[in-house]
Every structure is written in structure tokens, then in C-alpha cells.
Amino acid sequence: MKTWFKELSFSTNKAREVIDLTGRVTSAVRESGIKNGLVVVQLPHATASLALNENESGLKRDLLEQLNELVPVRGDYQHDRIDDNAHAHLKSAFIGSSVALPIVDGRIVRGTWQNFLVIEQDGPRTRRLAIFVMGE
């Protein structure tokens, strides 16, 4: 079994936004040369999250608004005593930071509307995305 790793760097421009990195992830998997196996995509940050969903402007806006309703930016959060970004940590913990998907015939197996979306909650920042591919 072969393994392959690549780390992508990207920047966010707003305090809270959704960024589609599908093209970069699928290109990386093709670059790996692995035809059948597994890809693990990891966002190694505690104040942003990674989700598979549709890259549609209304849905992205809805996602950010609903997250803010669930966990408002301002609240009585203990963590804010040291860093004033508890809301971002909580949202990231609820959504998660990694996905693992099969690769078959050189393509990531995902639904038609499943894009790799980074949900920034504490930007703007420079972020990293780790892509690990294993298989044959």
C-alpha cells in the first residue's frame, strides 16, 4: 500500500465565511497517483471546521447564520476570559475538522452536492489543510 501527503495553505478574508476547497482537494488526490484507497482531509485548526456540503451562496449564508444562532459570537463563555473567541471553538467542535472518503478509479467518492467547505469562525487567517491518501 502506498501513502501520500500534501499540505495546502490558504487565506480567509473575513471573520466568518465559508470557503470551497473542492478543486484543490480533488487535484491533490489526482496528484497522489493513488487510484483506489482512502483520502483523509484534516483541517488542523480549533476555530474553523470542515464540512461536506453544497457550495451555494444562500446555503453558505444560512449555515453561518444558523451557527451564530446556535452559538452567538457574544455569550457568557468561560474561554472568552483568555482569548475572546469561544464561539469559534464551540462551532468547530460541533461540526468537526476532518473527513475520510473512499477513492475509486482515481476519484473521490462523494455526493453530487458534497463539496469540501471550510467554515471560518475566527478570521481572517492563513490556514492549512492536510490531505493524506493511502491505497494502490
VMD Tcl script that draws the C-alpha trace (Angstrom):
set ca {
  {0.00 0.00 0.00}
  {1.24 3.46 -0.91}
  {0.76 6.61 1.11}
  {0.95 10.24 0.05}
  {0.67 13.53 1.94}
  {0.22 17.15 0.95}
  {-0.49 20.27 2.94}
  {-2.31 23.17 1.31}
  {-2.16 26.75 2.52}
  {-4.99 29.22 2.02}
  {-6.18 32.50 3.47}
  {-9.56 33.58 4.73}
  {-10.69 37.17 4.28}
  {-13.49 37.64 6.81}
  {-14.17 36.92 10.46}
  {-16.77 34.34 9.44}
  {-17.07 32.84 5.97}
  {-17.36 29.58 4.04}
  {-14.67 28.70 1.51}
  {-14.90 25.89 -1.05}
  {-11.62 23.96 -1.43}
  {-13.04 21.10 -3.51}
  {-10.93 21.82 -6.58}
  {-7.73 21.88 -4.58}
  {-8.58 18.64 -2.74}
  {-9.55 16.75 -5.89}
  {-6.41 17.99 -7.66}
  {-4.28 16.78 -4.77}
  {-5.88 13.32 -4.89}
  {-5.17 13.11 -8.64}
  {-1.60 14.25 -7.98}
  {-1.16 11.41 -5.47}
  {-1.48 8.86 -8.28}
  {-3.44 6.53 -5.99}
  {-6.38 5.02 -7.87}
  {-8.16 3.05 -5.14}
  {-7.95 3.75 -1.45}
  {-8.87 6.35 1.10}
  {-8.38 10.09 1.50}
  {-8.37 11.80 4.87}
  {-8.76 15.57 4.76}
  {-7.91 17.32 8.03}
  {-8.20 20.99 8.94}
  {-5.71 21.31 11.84}
  {-7.32 24.32 13.50}
  {-9.55 24.74 16.55}
  {-11.55 27.76 15.36}
  {-12.57 26.63 11.88}
  {-14.26 23.47 10.69}
  {-14.56 21.24 7.64}
  {-17.86 20.04 6.22}
  {-19.13 18.28 3.12}
  {-22.00 20.28 1.68}
  {-23.26 22.30 -1.26}
  {-21.33 25.37 -2.38}
  {-24.37 27.59 -2.85}
  {-24.36 31.19 -1.64}
  {-27.72 31.01 0.13}
  {-26.83 27.78 1.90}
  {-23.46 29.18 2.96}
  {-25.17 32.26 4.39}
  {-27.79 30.06 6.11}
  {-25.04 27.91 7.59}
  {-23.24 30.89 9.09}
  {-26.48 32.42 10.41}
  {-27.67 29.17 11.99}
  {-24.30 28.59 13.63}
  {-24.49 32.10 15.07}
  {-28.00 31.39 16.39}
  {-26.78 28.16 17.98}
  {-23.60 29.75 19.38}
  {-23.70 33.57 19.33}
  {-20.42 35.46 18.99}
  {-21.08 37.14 22.34}
  {-22.07 34.93 25.23}
  {-21.14 34.11 28.77}
  {-18.29 31.82 27.69}
  {-15.54 30.91 30.13}
  {-12.94 30.71 27.38}
  {-13.50 34.35 26.46}
  {-11.68 35.30 29.65}
  {-8.41 34.37 27.91}
  {-8.97 34.61 24.16}
  {-12.38 36.14 23.22}
  {-13.11 33.50 20.57}
  {-15.00 30.82 22.46}
  {-17.82 30.88 19.92}
  {-15.37 29.80 17.19}
  {-14.01 26.92 19.26}
  {-17.51 25.70 20.10}
  {-18.72 25.82 16.49}
  {-15.64 23.96 15.31}
  {-16.14 21.30 17.98}
  {-19.77 20.79 16.94}
  {-19.02 20.45 13.21}
  {-15.62 18.76 13.25}
  {-12.38 19.15 11.38}
  {-11.86 16.07 9.23}
  {-13.48 13.78 6.70}
  {-12.43 10.40 5.33}
  {-13.73 9.27 1.95}
  {-13.05 6.38 -0.42}
  {-11.18 6.80 -3.68}
  {-12.30 4.56 -6.55}
  {-10.76 4.68 -10.02}
  {-8.85 7.83 -9.08}
  {-11.92 9.79 -7.98}
  {-13.13 10.73 -4.52}
  {-16.48 9.07 -3.83}
  {-18.80 11.88 -2.74}
  {-22.31 13.04 -3.46}
  {-23.10 15.41 -6.30}
  {-23.51 18.36 -3.93}
  {-20.78 17.40 -1.45}
  {-18.01 19.97 -1.64}
  {-15.14 20.41 0.81}
  {-16.19 23.53 2.69}
  {-14.04 25.26 5.29}
  {-16.16 27.20 7.76}
  {-14.07 30.04 9.15}
  {-15.19 31.44 12.51}
  {-12.13 33.39 13.68}
  {-10.64 35.07 10.63}
  {-9.13 36.45 8.67}
  {-6.27 34.00 8.92}
  {-3.84 31.88 6.99}
  {-4.96 28.28 7.33}
  {-3.66 24.84 6.36}
  {-5.44 21.79 5.04}
  {-3.77 18.38 5.33}
  {-4.52 15.70 2.74}
  {-3.42 12.12 3.36}
  {-4.05 9.48 0.70}
  {-3.43 5.77 1.05}
  {-4.10 2.89 -1.27}
  {-2.93 1.40 -4.53}
}
mol new
graphics top color blue
foreach p $ca { graphics top sphere $p radius 0.5 }
foreach p [lrange $ca 0 end-1] q [lrange $ca 1 end] { graphics top cylinder $p $q radius 0.2 }
display resetview
